[in-house]
């Protein structure tokens, strides 16, 4: 585990106390959870009276961030494909010129093939990026939900133990 105590986590977040935990810092906190000692993470979560709201806010921020990333990525990919399309059209116009030698035509055809290969590589790179982005969202979201379940489960167990102790005393 990278973070073994609360002070290390607060230092990594750049906060002095848990009251200074902003929404942005919440997202970072949840993302850090896999690197935290479980007991330390639970101890921190216990300090939040409204962890459900905290988890929901984190999930909302993550969702918006992910949607923004996907939107920017889509726009970027469209520009890449348009640029390659423009390049191919320019090369086609050059190829249509009648006075070209065979070597010149071959060179243009090779450039067109190279453009197609590069565009395919960009497409594969984009798919790997999207896969990685999705995995990060699932991991962070899963960590928030798991911690929420652990927190709520711990409270329920503690409450049921208190209730059973009260029944034994009566």
Wavefront OBJ file of the C-alpha trace (Angstrom):
o trace
v 0.000 0.000 0.000
v 1.274 3.420 -0.944
v -0.686 5.316 1.744
v -0.470 3.859 5.242
v -1.952 6.712 7.299
v -4.248 9.716 7.121
v -1.428 12.258 7.146
v 0.107 10.763 4.003
v -3.257 10.919 2.271
v -3.936 14.507 3.349
v -0.468 15.498 2.170
v -1.032 13.823 -1.206
v -4.350 15.673 -1.511
v -2.789 18.965 -0.441
v -5.225 19.540 2.425
v -4.758 20.200 6.130
v -8.010 18.622 7.313
v -10.895 16.629 5.879
v -13.062 19.757 6.014
v -10.931 21.095 3.148
v -11.934 18.205 0.869
v -13.438 19.843 -2.233
v -15.246 17.984 -5.033
v -12.049 17.882 -7.087
v -10.158 16.523 -4.113
v -12.951 13.987 -3.521
v -12.376 12.559 -6.985
v -8.652 12.377 -6.327
v -9.325 10.774 -2.930
v -11.495 8.071 -4.494
v -8.907 7.490 -7.232
v -6.263 7.009 -4.510
v -8.336 4.410 -2.633
v -6.785 1.361 -4.285
v -3.423 2.555 -2.917
v -4.730 3.018 0.641
v -4.680 0.646 3.549
v -8.305 -0.516 3.899
v -8.514 0.322 7.597
v -7.172 3.830 6.979
v -9.661 4.383 4.145
v -12.554 3.227 6.321
v -11.390 5.404 9.209
v -11.369 8.431 6.901
v -14.789 7.629 5.467
v -16.224 7.367 8.984
v -15.417 11.052 9.385
v -17.911 11.915 6.657
v -21.421 12.013 8.088
v -23.001 12.029 4.640
v -20.867 9.547 2.753
v -23.737 8.641 0.423
v -23.883 12.254 -0.787
v -20.103 12.256 -1.034
v -20.106 9.103 -3.184
v -22.908 10.412 -5.382
v -21.081 13.713 -5.882
v -17.895 11.866 -6.763
v -19.732 9.679 -9.258
v -21.367 12.756 -10.799
v -17.998 14.511 -11.165
v -16.462 11.364 -12.646
v -19.358 10.990 -15.076
v -19.100 14.609 -16.230
v -15.340 14.354 -16.564
v -15.623 11.138 -18.558
v -18.301 12.626 -20.832
v -16.125 15.683 -21.402
v -13.135 13.491 -22.236
v -15.186 11.423 -24.667
v -16.594 14.531 -26.322
v -13.165 16.121 -26.738
v -11.788 12.826 -28.014
v -14.599 12.479 -30.564
v -13.983 15.985 -31.846
v -10.244 15.358 -32.053
v -10.800 12.101 -33.942
v -13.105 13.848 -36.406
v -10.376 16.412 -37.131
v -7.827 13.641 -37.654
v -10.085 11.787 -40.078
v -10.909 15.007 -41.949
v -7.200 15.819 -42.239
v -6.465 12.371 -43.672
v -9.453 12.686 -46.021
v -8.145 16.056 -47.258
v -4.710 14.536 -47.797
v -6.139 11.639 -49.812
v -8.250 14.008 -51.931
v -5.216 16.175 -52.618
v -3.199 13.116 -53.618
v -6.068 11.914 -55.865
v -6.102 15.282 -57.651
v -2.349 15.015 -58.146
v -2.790 11.477 -59.466
v -5.382 12.718 -61.993
v -2.859 15.048 -63.602
v -2.085 13.636 -67.022
v 1.562 14.556 -67.310
v 2.847 12.396 -64.442
v 5.463 9.720 -64.988
v 5.011 6.201 -63.670
v 7.478 6.923 -60.836
v 5.548 10.022 -59.825
v 2.256 8.079 -59.865
v 3.818 5.271 -57.798
v 5.101 7.825 -55.275
v 1.624 9.357 -54.930
v 0.043 5.913 -54.540
v 2.586 5.060 -51.838
v 1.735 8.294 -50.013
v -1.968 7.402 -50.186
v -1.260 3.939 -48.782
v 0.879 5.438 -46.014
v -1.928 7.873 -45.137
v -4.399 4.974 -44.872
v -1.984 3.034 -42.614
v -1.409 6.079 -40.398
v -5.145 6.706 -40.111
v -5.705 3.065 -39.125
v -2.969 3.399 -36.478
v -4.620 6.541 -35.109
v -7.933 4.706 -34.971
v -6.354 1.802 -33.043
v -4.611 4.252 -30.710
v -7.948 5.953 -30.072
v -9.625 2.651 -29.270
v -6.891 1.861 -26.731
v -7.365 5.327 -25.215
v -11.131 4.817 -24.915
v -10.627 1.375 -23.391
v -8.193 2.807 -20.818
v -10.520 5.703 -20.017
v -13.423 3.309 -19.505
v -11.344 1.061 -17.245
v -10.314 4.053 -15.113
v -13.933 5.159 -14.714
v -14.985 1.645 -13.740
v -12.101 1.321 -11.288
v -12.713 4.665 -9.576
v -16.476 4.208 -9.579
v -16.113 0.689 -8.226
v -13.812 1.908 -5.474
v -16.325 4.571 -4.429
v -19.205 2.108 -4.425
v -17.191 -0.560 -2.595
v -16.115 1.900 0.039
v -19.678 3.125 0.392
v -20.939 -0.421 0.809
v -18.199 -1.190 3.324
v -18.991 1.978 5.238
v -22.740 1.416 5.274
v -22.245 -2.280 6.046
v -19.949 -1.406 8.944
v -22.485 1.002 10.358
v -25.288 -1.546 10.055
v -23.163 -4.209 11.739
v -22.202 -1.819 14.527
v -25.810 -0.784 14.979
v -27.045 -4.389 15.065
v -24.354 -5.246 17.628
v -25.470 -2.303 19.763
v -29.099 -3.447 19.424
v -28.251 -7.043 20.419
v -26.208 -5.800 23.396
v -29.188 -3.697 24.483
v -31.454 -6.761 24.257
v -29.010 -8.838 26.343
v -28.893 -6.144 29.027
v -32.711 -5.949 29.200
l 1 2 3 4 5 6 7 8 9 10 11 12 13 14 15 16 17 18 19 20 21 22 23 24 25 26 27 28 29 30 31 32 33 34 35 36 37 38 39 40 41 42 43 44 45 46 47 48 49 50 51 52 53 54 55 56 57 58 59 60 61 62 63 64 65 66 67 68 69 70 71 72 73 74 75 76 77 78 79 80 81 82 83 84 85 86 87 88 89 90 91 92 93 94 95 96 97 98 99 100 101 102 103 104 105 106 107 108 109 110 111 112 113 114 115 116 117 118 119 120 121 122 123 124 125 126 127 128 129 130 131 132 133 134 135 136 137 138 139 140 141 142 143 144 145 146 147 148 149 150 151 152 153 154 155 156 157 158 159 160 161 162 163 164 165 166 167 168 169 170
